[in-house]
Amino acid sequence: SVGDAAPRPSQRRIALLAGDETSALAQAVLSRHSDAQVHRLSLTDPELEHRVAELDPAVPLDRVYVLAEDDSGPVEARARLGLPVVRALRVLASGRHACRELDLVLLTVDGHQRRADDAITPASSQLFGLQRALGREHKSWSVRCIDLAGADLMAAPAATLLHRALALPRDPDGREVVLRDGRAWVLQLEAIPAAVDPTP
């Protein structure tokens, strides 16, 4: 829901886009910003675009969180996660925030595999391209995507993982950062030797 109370002059203004506000990760975000004015926006709200447009354009947001937690199939997740996020951020980017400084944090879960037997949730990966595009198109925005492990969220407090994720430096090439077991990784291409043709 959109907060009604006007923020104090020194109060930070945060927007939280999540499919489930009761998840441990969402609660960790709310706890971290307990002294801020937090606008909670549900990705399942059919009026999400309208809710985003309702945010007072005269008072800039400091940070926007997008929590991509969805373990449904790719088709369902596209409707429940991918499209709502794209539409919400499109509204934000078409208004006054387009040229303002904004910290956009996308938190995905199991979008990458560090090992072949790691769990993977394809729903998260649909946001990777989006965050790269936003980073290129909006130079005043600081866009970062941190992929967490579902196993880590079950083994450690969500607040601890959130703290570690936000402490990571933004990747200069706009790549998503994979956080596993307290270590950060990025995906990159490596050149391999060309195969030698044995025929004369």
trRosetta pair geometry for C-beta under 8 A, 3 or more apart (Angstrom, degrees):
i j d omega theta_ij theta_ji phi_ij phi_ji
1 39 7.8 -116 102 -162 42 63
1 40 5.7 22 36 70 56 94
1 41 7.8 -177 -7 -87 11 45
1 51 7.9 -119 -139 -142 32 130
2 39 5.2 3 -131 -147 59 106
2 41 7.3 34 -70 -80 73 88
2 51 5.6 -170 -44 -163 113 89
2 54 5.4 -83 -66 100 172 124
2 55 6.5 -145 -135 -80 122 67
3 37 5.4 -161 89 -177 163 95
3 38 6.7 115 -42 75 134 40
3 39 5.2 -109 5 -90 93 69
3 40 7.9 89 -45 9 85 73
5 37 6.9 -143 85 -124 93 117
6 59 7.8 170 -153 -53 81 160
7 11 4.1 -145 -176 81 98 121
7 12 7.8 -117 -160 78 142 17
7 13 5.4 -93 -48 -78 163 99
7 36 7.9 -10 -129 -171 123 61
7 37 4.1 -106 -91 -8 104 146
7 59 6.4 148 34 180 117 148
8 11 4.0 98 51 -18 83 114
11 35 7.3 -139 -133 146 86 75
11 36 6.1 141 178 -136 84 50
11 37 5.5 73 139 -16 125 98
12 33 6.8 -101 87 -148 123 107
12 35 7.6 69 30 100 99 81
12 36 4.0 -46 75 -119 93 114
12 37 7.2 -168 91 29 47 70
12 62 4.7 -58 -161 21 93 155
12 63 7.4 11 171 14 120 100
13 36 6.7 -173 -80 -179 18 103
13 37 5.1 -16 -111 68 68 104
13 39 7.5 24 -178 -11 85 105
13 59 6.1 137 -62 140 165 106
13 60 7.0 152 59 102 134 45
13 61 5.1 -114 109 -122 104 51
13 62 5.4 130 55 -1 65 89
14 29 7.9 -174 157 166 142 102
14 33 4.9 -5 4 178 162 164
14 36 4.9 63 -2 125 113 142
14 37 7.0 164 27 83 71 50
14 38 4.7 -20 75 -109 105 73
14 39 7.0 -172 95 23 51 71
14 61 7.0 96 -113 -161 19 94
14 62 6.4 -42 -74 59 64 96
14 63 5.2 -10 -119 68 83 90
14 64 7.5 161 -165 -90 58 35
14 65 7.1 19 -179 -3 104 101
15 38 7.5 149 -98 -162 22 58
15 39 4.6 -22 -110 66 73 106
15 41 6.3 8 -174 1 97 120
15 52 7.9 64 -160 -121 150 82
15 55 6.9 -30 -87 -102 130 150
15 61 5.5 -28 -11 -136 108 143
15 63 7.5 -160 33 101 67 51
15 64 4.5 -9 65 -117 106 80
15 65 7.1 -168 94 30 57 65
16 21 7.7 93 119 -116 126 91
16 26 6.7 107 171 -146 133 88
16 29 5.6 137 -115 120 129 141
16 30 7.1 -33 -47 -69 168 80
16 38 5.9 15 -6 -176 115 106
16 39 7.0 173 23 83 69 52
16 40 5.2 -17 66 -112 108 62
16 41 6.7 167 83 28 52 73
16 64 7.9 -176 -75 -159 28 53
16 65 4.9 -2 -117 60 67 111
16 67 7.3 14 -172 -9 87 111
17 41 4.9 -25 -99 79 70 106
17 42 7.9 147 -151 -114 58 6
17 43 5.9 82 172 -64 89 90
17 48 8.0 71 -136 -158 108 123
17 64 7.0 22 -3 179 106 96
17 65 6.7 -171 31 94 67 60
17 66 4.8 -11 69 -111 113 68
17 67 6.9 -176 92 21 59 71
17 84 7.9 179 -178 131 121 106
17 85 6.7 126 132 -111 143 78
17 88 5.9 136 -117 118 149 164
18 21 5.6 125 84 -81 126 56
18 23 6.9 -141 180 30 132 118
18 25 7.9 178 -126 94 133 98
18 26 4.6 83 -157 -98 173 123
18 29 8.0 178 -52 39 137 146
18 40 7.5 -42 32 -158 104 86
18 41 7.8 124 21 76 59 58
18 42 7.0 -44 76 -118 61 51
18 43 6.4 -109 121 -9 16 103
18 65 7.6 1 -53 112 97 104
18 66 7.8 168 -73 -159 56 37
18 67 4.1 14 -108 47 93 121
18 69 7.4 13 -156 27 90 108
19 42 7.1 71 -133 -165 29 72
19 43 4.4 -47 -81 51 69 121
19 44 5.9 83 -147 -33 73 97
19 67 7.1 -124 15 93 74 94
19 69 6.2 -141 44 66 112 80
19 70 6.0 70 12 -72 166 100
19 80 6.5 53 -122 157 134 101
19 81 6.5 -49 -58 -92 134 85
20 23 4.5 88 98 -32 108 103
20 26 6.5 -153 100 -9 63 144
20 69 6.5 -75 34 82 109 123
21 26 5.0 -154 -150 149 39 153
21 27 8.0 96 162 -61 60 68
21 30 8.0 62 -170 -44 91 136
21 40 5.9 43 -112 -170 133 131
21 42 6.8 -68 -35 -91 108 92
22 26 6.8 35 33 66 11 130
22 27 7.1 18 -163 -49 34 108
23 26 4.6 92 58 8 85 103
23 27 6.9 -154 91 -4 43 87
23 67 7.0 179 65 151 140 148
23 69 5.7 106 -122 71 171 165
23 158 7.9 141 140 -108 80 162
24 27 5.7 -58 -148 40 31 111
24 28 6.3 37 152 -25 65 104
24 153 6.5 147 73 -178 130 103
24 157 7.8 -145 177 -165 124 53
24 158 3.8 164 139 -30 100 142
25 28 5.5 -50 -150 30 32 115
25 29 6.8 34 151 -19 63 100
25 67 5.6 151 111 -140 124 131
25 69 6.5 160 40 -51 139 141
25 107 6.5 -166 179 117 138 146
25 109 8.0 -131 -38 -64 157 123
25 148 7.8 173 -102 47 135 159
25 153 6.8 -42 -57 -133 104 129
25 158 4.8 -140 -83 -160 49 133
25 161 7.7 -57 -107 82 91 121
25 162 6.8 143 -147 -69 74 111
26 29 5.7 -51 -154 32 35 112
26 30 6.5 32 150 -16 66 105
26 67 5.8 -102 -75 2 84 171
27 30 5.6 -53 -146 38 36 111
27 31 6.1 36 154 -20 67 107
27 158 6.9 93 66 72 89 142
28 31 5.7 -54 -145 38 30 111
28 32 6.3 34 155 -24 64 106
28 157 7.6 138 -98 154 123 84
28 158 4.0 -136 -39 115 138 103
28 159 4.3 -167 -135 -79 106 61
28 161 7.6 7 173 59 175 85
28 162 4.5 168 136 -12 132 147
29 32 5.8 -55 -148 33 29 112
29 33 6.5 -8 164 13 64 109
29 38 8.0 135 132 -139 95 140
29 65 5.4 -129 -141 61 148 177
29 67 7.3 -122 -19 -58 147 126
29 162 6.6 -159 -70 -136 64 151
30 33 6.6 -78 -146 56 25 85
30 34 6.9 64 151 -79 62 69
30 38 6.2 158 -122 118 74 174
30 40 7.8 6 -91 -83 114 118
31 34 5.8 -6 -156 -49 36 108
31 159 6.3 -50 79 -98 135 121
32 159 6.9 165 -60 -137 97 91
32 162 6.4 -123 -46 123 145 139
32 163 7.8 -180 -105 -73 127 77
33 36 4.0 -42 180 31 99 123
33 38 5.5 119 107 -72 123 118
36 62 7.7 -105 -146 43 136 132
39 55 6.2 22 -139 -104 175 110
39 61 7.9 -78 24 -107 126 116
41 45 6.9 -101 -175 26 69 138
41 48 6.2 94 175 -143 108 88
41 51 5.4 155 -127 118 106 134
41 52 6.6 49 -131 -71 158 79
41 88 7.0 133 134 -140 145 142
42 45 4.2 108 74 -28 97 101
42 48 7.0 -119 81 -92 59 102
43 48 6.6 30 -132 -101 33 151
43 80 6.8 79 126 167 113 64
43 81 6.3 25 160 -113 150 49
43 84 4.4 123 -164 106 82 149
43 85 6.7 -12 -124 -57 119 75
43 88 7.7 -88 -112 -23 74 145
44 80 6.7 -4 -93 -151 84 88
44 84 7.5 -60 -67 -79 27 165
45 48 4.6 127 78 -65 95 79
45 51 6.2 28 109 -12 148 144
47 50 4.4 -47 -178 45 88 120
47 51 5.7 99 119 -31 86 93
48 51 5.5 -54 -147 33 33 113
48 52 6.5 32 156 -18 67 102
48 84 5.5 49 54 -156 167 102
48 87 6.8 97 92 94 114 115
48 88 5.4 -62 147 -80 114 107
49 52 5.8 -53 -151 35 32 110
49 53 6.4 31 151 -17 64 107
49 87 5.2 -68 -77 149 110 111
49 88 6.4 -135 -91 -90 58 55
49 91 5.2 154 -154 -51 80 144
50 53 5.6 -56 -148 38 33 112
50 54 6.4 41 150 -30 65 104
51 54 5.5 -52 -153 26 32 118
51 55 7.7 51 148 -36 58 85
52 55 6.0 -31 -170 -2 41 113
52 88 4.9 155 -54 -152 151 78
52 91 4.5 112 99 89 128 136
52 92 5.8 -84 178 -56 125 85
53 91 5.4 -91 -63 -176 82 130
53 95 7.4 159 -126 -61 66 138
55 61 7.0 -3 167 -54 144 115
55 92 8.0 13 47 -105 140 88
56 59 4.7 33 99 28 118 100
57 95 5.5 -122 -113 170 122 126
57 96 4.4 113 -174 15 107 128
57 97 7.6 -121 -136 -29 81 82
58 96 7.9 63 -75 43 31 168
60 96 7.5 -113 -92 115 85 111
60 97 6.6 134 -138 -101 85 84
60 100 5.1 -154 -129 178 133 156
60 101 7.8 62 163 60 149 69
60 102 7.4 -130 -180 -82 106 89
61 64 5.9 46 139 -56 145 90
61 97 6.4 3 31 -109 103 134
61 102 6.1 41 84 -127 96 104
62 102 7.7 163 180 -132 17 58
62 103 6.5 -1 151 27 62 108
63 102 7.4 144 -103 -173 32 66
63 103 4.2 -29 -106 76 83 106
63 104 7.5 173 -158 -80 60 28
63 105 6.4 11 -174 1 108 109
64 89 7.9 140 128 -104 154 89
64 92 7.1 24 -79 -148 164 167
64 102 6.6 12 1 175 106 113
64 103 7.3 169 23 88 61 56
64 104 5.1 -10 62 -115 101 72
64 105 7.1 177 87 29 51 68
65 105 5.1 -21 -109 73 66 102
65 106 8.0 147 -164 -91 49 30
65 107 6.8 -4 -166 2 95 110
66 85 5.7 73 -154 -134 136 118
66 89 7.7 -27 -70 -60 141 118
66 104 7.4 15 -4 -176 107 89
66 105 7.2 -179 26 93 68 52
66 106 4.6 -15 65 -112 110 74
66 107 7.1 175 85 25 57 65
66 127 7.3 -172 119 -153 136 149
67 107 5.3 -13 -114 65 62 106
68 81 5.8 84 -143 -170 83 127
68 85 7.2 -11 -88 -64 100 154
68 106 6.4 26 -13 -177 117 93
68 107 6.6 -176 25 89 77 51
68 108 4.4 -15 69 -105 123 72
68 109 6.8 -163 95 10 75 77
68 111 7.6 34 102 -61 133 125
68 123 7.0 -174 171 124 102 93
68 124 5.0 121 123 -121 127 75
68 127 5.4 -126 -78 0 157 153
69 109 5.3 45 -109 6 73 135
70 76 7.9 -156 169 112 121 92
70 77 4.7 141 120 -126 131 99
70 80 5.9 158 -133 98 146 117
70 81 4.5 -126 4 -53 155 138
70 121 7.2 150 82 169 57 131
70 123 4.5 -100 86 132 104 159
70 124 7.7 167 48 -59 82 68
71 121 5.6 -84 -112 -121 65 126
71 123 7.2 -139 -97 18 20 136
72 76 4.0 -78 140 93 133 128
72 77 5.0 171 74 -58 91 82
72 80 6.5 62 41 36 143 143
72 123 6.7 75 59 -65 68 145
73 76 5.0 83 57 19 79 104
73 77 6.6 -152 91 -9 34 95
74 77 5.7 -58 -136 41 26 110
74 78 6.3 34 161 -28 63 102
74 122 5.1 -30 -86 98 102 130
74 123 6.5 -164 -110 -75 51 68
75 78 5.9 -50 -153 25 28 112
75 79 7.1 16 153 -8 60 105
76 79 6.0 -64 -158 40 34 105
76 80 5.8 8 156 -1 72 118
77 80 5.8 -65 -130 52 31 98
77 81 4.9 -19 -177 24 74 120
77 82 6.6 72 131 -15 75 98
77 122 7.3 153 55 91 153 80
77 123 3.2 -106 -175 -114 157 117
77 126 7.3 157 121 11 109 137
78 81 7.1 -54 -98 56 13 79
78 82 4.4 -31 -141 37 54 130
78 83 6.2 62 157 -22 67 96
78 123 7.6 -136 -49 -128 51 81
78 126 6.5 166 -103 -101 78 172
79 82 7.6 13 -22 47 17 89
79 83 5.9 -8 -129 22 34 128
80 84 7.1 -23 172 0 27 124
81 84 6.6 -78 -151 41 14 103
81 85 6.3 6 165 -14 58 115
81 123 5.5 74 47 177 152 113
81 126 7.3 121 101 62 107 126
81 127 7.7 -80 145 -47 107 115
82 85 6.2 -69 -153 36 23 107
82 86 6.3 18 159 -16 65 111
82 123 7.3 -134 -41 -163 97 75
82 126 4.3 -38 -100 118 125 143
82 127 6.8 -148 -112 -62 74 77
83 86 5.7 -56 -143 38 32 111
83 87 6.1 27 162 -16 67 109
84 87 5.9 -61 -145 40 29 108
84 88 6.0 27 160 -20 66 110
85 88 5.9 -57 -144 37 28 109
85 89 6.2 17 162 -9 65 111
85 127 6.3 -20 103 -105 159 113
85 130 7.0 92 118 129 117 170
86 89 6.3 -65 -146 43 24 102
86 90 6.1 30 155 -27 63 110
86 130 6.3 -121 -94 -117 85 138
87 90 5.5 -53 -145 31 29 116
87 91 6.7 32 155 -19 62 101
88 91 6.0 -54 -158 31 31 109
88 92 6.6 27 148 -15 64 107
89 92 5.3 -51 -146 39 40 114
89 93 5.9 36 155 -18 70 108
89 104 7.8 63 -127 -139 120 141
89 130 7.4 110 59 172 155 122
89 134 6.7 -57 165 -95 138 139
90 93 5.8 -57 -142 41 28 107
90 94 6.3 25 158 -21 63 111
91 94 6.0 -62 -147 35 27 108
91 95 6.9 20 158 -18 62 110
92 95 6.4 -68 -157 31 29 107
92 97 5.2 -36 176 67 81 140
92 98 8.0 152 133 -64 57 65
93 97 6.9 -78 -95 90 32 96
93 98 5.2 79 -175 -100 53 86
93 134 7.2 -125 -84 -130 140 98
93 137 7.5 34 -162 110 140 127
93 138 6.4 -114 -131 -64 107 136
94 98 6.5 43 -107 -61 9 126
95 98 6.4 163 69 -21 36 93
96 99 7.5 -71 -177 42 49 84
96 100 6.4 43 138 -24 76 123
97 100 5.0 -70 -139 40 48 116
97 102 5.6 50 -173 -58 106 145
98 138 6.5 -125 -163 -115 58 112
99 138 8.0 -138 -88 -146 36 89
99 140 5.8 81 -170 15 41 151
100 140 6.1 173 103 127 17 139
101 140 5.2 -105 -83 171 51 96
101 141 7.4 156 -153 -91 38 37
101 142 7.5 24 -169 -10 82 95
102 138 7.6 -21 48 145 113 137
102 140 7.0 67 14 118 78 88
102 141 4.8 -22 65 -116 93 84
102 142 7.2 -159 93 29 45 69
103 141 7.7 165 -86 -164 19 67
103 142 4.9 -13 -113 65 66 110
104 131 7.5 -171 116 -133 119 91
104 134 6.7 -55 77 129 161 144
104 141 5.6 11 0 -178 115 117
104 142 6.9 172 26 84 68 54
104 143 4.7 -8 67 -109 113 72
104 144 7.3 157 88 26 65 57
105 144 5.9 -10 -114 69 65 91
105 145 7.9 148 -166 -93 45 37
105 146 7.4 -12 -167 12 91 103
105 165 8.0 104 -169 132 123 114
105 166 7.1 -15 -125 -101 150 88
106 127 5.7 -165 -176 148 146 133
106 130 7.9 128 -83 87 163 107
106 131 5.2 -114 18 -81 145 133
106 143 7.7 19 -3 -172 105 83
106 144 7.2 -164 32 99 75 45
106 145 4.2 -18 71 -109 109 84
106 146 7.5 163 86 25 59 57
106 176 7.9 -67 85 -114 113 105
107 145 7.7 -177 -77 -155 25 58
107 146 5.7 -14 -112 67 69 89
107 148 6.3 13 -174 -6 95 115
107 162 7.8 -27 -105 -113 154 81
107 165 6.6 44 -111 164 109 163
108 111 4.2 13 134 -26 136 132
108 121 8.0 -164 172 76 95 113
108 124 3.6 110 -170 -161 119 118
108 125 7.7 109 -174 -60 156 36
108 127 6.1 -178 -76 59 125 127
108 128 7.7 -39 -20 -63 162 82
108 145 6.4 21 -2 -177 110 102
108 146 7.5 -179 31 90 72 41
108 147 4.7 -26 75 -110 101 74
108 148 7.1 173 86 23 45 71
108 176 7.3 -13 29 -155 129 142
109 121 6.1 23 97 35 79 144
109 124 5.9 -161 51 -76 48 141
109 147 7.2 162 -91 -163 14 67
109 148 5.3 -28 -105 72 67 89
109 149 7.4 89 -157 -153 71 8
109 150 5.3 77 174 -68 112 81
109 153 6.9 -24 -128 -16 122 145
110 118 7.3 -170 -140 151 89 99
110 119 5.0 -39 -141 107 138 93
110 120 5.5 -176 162 -128 94 27
110 121 4.2 84 89 4 108 98
110 124 6.4 148 75 5 57 145
110 147 7.4 -174 -10 179 8 101
110 148 7.8 -34 -30 92 54 56
110 149 6.3 74 -76 -136 73 49
110 150 5.0 -16 -39 -16 121 104
111 120 7.3 45 -164 -155 14 77
111 121 6.4 -52 -79 68 50 82
111 122 8.0 82 -135 -131 64 19
111 124 3.1 -112 -80 105 103 124
111 125 4.8 152 -163 -65 97 65
111 127 7.7 -84 -112 49 151 95
111 128 6.7 156 161 -52 141 113
111 147 4.5 -110 44 -127 105 126
111 176 7.1 -45 91 139 137 161
112 118 8.0 11 118 102 54 144
112 120 7.3 -56 162 -121 6 99
112 125 7.7 117 -64 -89 62 98
112 147 5.1 87 13 114 104 163
112 176 7.3 174 -34 101 131 125
112 178 4.8 -81 67 -98 141 131
112 185 8.0 -150 113 89 146 115
112 187 6.6 -144 -132 -53 140 124
113 116 6.6 60 154 -113 135 22
113 118 4.2 164 -140 63 79 114
113 119 7.9 -174 -100 73 90 23
113 120 5.1 -49 -55 -70 101 117
114 118 5.7 84 39 -34 67 156
114 178 6.2 164 -68 137 104 143
114 180 5.1 -80 -11 -6 154 167
114 185 6.1 111 -110 39 115 164
115 118 4.9 117 58 -30 76 99
118 149 7.4 -86 -159 -127 118 112
119 149 7.8 114 54 -159 100 83
119 150 6.0 -47 80 39 141 124
119 151 7.2 141 20 -33 121 101
121 124 5.1 74 91 -5 99 105
121 125 8.0 175 99 -14 59 85
121 150 7.5 97 -25 -39 126 128
122 125 5.5 -53 -160 25 52 116
122 126 7.5 59 151 -31 72 91
123 126 6.5 -47 -170 11 39 111
124 127 6.4 -62 -177 29 50 107
124 128 7.7 62 136 -39 72 93
124 147 6.6 105 150 -126 142 101
125 128 5.4 -29 -162 -2 56 119
126 129 7.4 -50 -173 29 40 101
126 130 7.4 38 139 -13 62 114
127 130 5.0 -57 -155 39 53 120
127 131 6.1 50 152 -24 81 100
127 145 6.8 168 120 -127 103 138
128 131 6.3 -56 -152 32 28 104
128 132 6.8 25 153 -15 62 107
128 145 6.4 176 -115 112 61 166
128 176 5.2 -74 -126 -25 97 135
129 132 5.8 -58 -152 37 35 111
129 133 6.3 33 154 -19 69 107
130 133 5.8 -58 -149 37 30 109
130 134 6.3 28 156 -18 66 107
131 134 5.7 -51 -144 37 33 111
131 135 6.4 37 155 -22 63 106
131 143 5.3 174 -170 161 83 117
131 144 7.4 11 -179 156 133 6
131 145 4.4 141 64 -43 175 125
131 174 7.3 178 124 179 85 92
131 176 6.8 92 67 -75 142 92
132 135 5.8 -57 -152 34 30 113
132 136 6.6 25 153 -15 64 106
132 174 4.9 105 -127 138 74 123
132 175 7.5 17 -91 -92 110 39
133 136 5.9 -59 -151 37 32 108
133 137 6.0 18 158 -12 69 115
134 137 5.9 -63 -137 44 29 103
134 138 5.7 -19 179 24 69 112
134 141 6.4 -58 152 92 97 151
134 143 5.0 146 99 -100 106 158
135 138 7.2 -68 -120 56 16 77
135 141 6.9 -123 -109 91 48 103
135 143 3.9 -128 -76 55 88 127
135 174 4.4 173 89 -125 156 123
136 174 7.1 -10 -49 -87 81 170
138 141 4.0 36 114 7 117 119
138 143 7.4 99 68 -36 106 122
142 170 6.2 -112 -172 -74 98 160
143 170 7.9 105 76 -148 39 128
143 174 7.0 25 85 -137 105 94
144 168 7.8 169 175 90 143 103
144 170 4.6 -113 -82 -117 122 91
144 171 7.2 133 -129 17 91 78
144 177 7.2 -8 -174 9 101 113
145 176 4.0 -51 94 -112 112 91
145 177 7.1 157 89 22 58 67
146 165 4.2 140 120 -156 164 108
146 168 6.4 131 -101 44 126 142
146 176 7.1 173 -88 -168 19 80
146 177 5.2 -23 -111 70 70 96
146 178 7.9 150 -163 -97 57 18
146 179 5.7 19 -177 -12 104 119
147 176 5.5 60 -24 155 106 123
147 177 7.0 -171 20 89 77 42
147 178 4.7 -24 65 -109 112 66
147 179 6.8 172 77 21 53 71
148 152 6.1 -119 -179 68 90 123
148 153 6.1 78 140 -51 127 105
148 161 5.9 67 -133 170 133 133
148 165 6.7 -52 -71 -79 107 133
148 179 5.6 -17 -102 65 61 108
149 152 4.1 89 68 2 98 104
149 153 7.0 -165 93 -8 54 81
149 179 7.3 -126 -8 94 85 68
149 180 5.3 76 -35 -112 131 78
149 181 7.8 14 19 -32 150 62
150 153 5.6 -53 -151 34 37 113
150 154 6.6 32 152 -16 66 105
151 154 5.8 -58 -153 37 33 109
151 155 6.2 19 155 -12 68 115
152 155 5.8 -64 -139 44 32 104
152 156 5.7 -21 178 26 72 111
152 161 5.9 120 134 -101 113 133
152 179 7.5 -105 62 117 171 92
152 180 7.0 -153 -44 -135 135 48
152 181 7.0 -139 -90 -64 117 42
153 156 7.3 -68 -115 56 18 74
153 158 6.0 28 -146 -95 86 85
153 161 6.3 -64 -92 6 67 166
156 160 5.1 -92 158 72 112 132
156 161 5.8 124 94 -47 117 98
157 160 4.5 95 69 -1 90 103
157 161 7.3 -167 95 -2 51 83
158 161 5.7 -57 -151 41 39 109
158 162 6.0 42 152 -23 71 106
159 162 5.6 -52 -144 36 31 113
159 163 6.4 36 154 -22 63 104
160 163 5.8 -54 -152 33 30 113
160 164 6.6 26 152 -15 64 105
161 164 5.7 -54 -148 38 34 110
161 165 6.1 36 153 -23 67 107
161 179 7.2 136 -161 117 91 140
162 165 5.6 -53 -145 35 31 113
162 166 6.3 21 160 -12 65 109
163 166 6.2 -62 -145 41 26 103
163 167 6.3 26 156 -22 62 112
164 167 5.8 -60 -148 35 29 112
164 168 7.1 43 153 -37 61 95
164 179 6.4 134 118 -160 114 143
164 182 6.6 -104 -144 -128 153 61
165 168 6.1 -45 -165 7 34 114
165 179 5.7 -103 -94 -20 82 162
168 177 5.6 -180 144 120 151 163
168 179 7.0 -125 -49 -79 148 116
168 184 5.3 133 -126 -93 128 149
171 174 6.2 -120 92 -7 99 7
171 175 4.6 -79 126 52 159 76
171 176 7.5 -52 13 0 146 3
171 177 5.7 175 -41 -59 115 98
171 186 5.8 124 -115 -104 138 139
173 186 7.9 106 54 178 115 148
175 186 4.9 86 102 -159 136 113
175 187 6.3 -156 -172 50 132 77
175 188 7.5 -55 -89 -72 170 77
176 186 7.5 157 83 -130 45 76
176 187 7.4 21 62 15 85 107
177 184 5.2 -15 -179 -162 113 108
177 185 7.2 139 -167 66 63 39
177 186 5.9 -44 -109 -81 63 84
178 184 7.0 136 72 -160 50 53
178 185 4.3 -30 66 66 104 95
178 186 7.0 168 14 -84 86 31
178 187 7.3 77 -17 -37 123 86
179 182 7.6 7 -175 -111 89 9
179 183 7.4 164 -150 81 54 34
179 184 5.6 -23 -96 -99 70 70
179 185 7.8 -179 -75 21 25 75
180 183 6.0 -27 72 62 69 83
180 185 6.6 -5 20 5 108 120
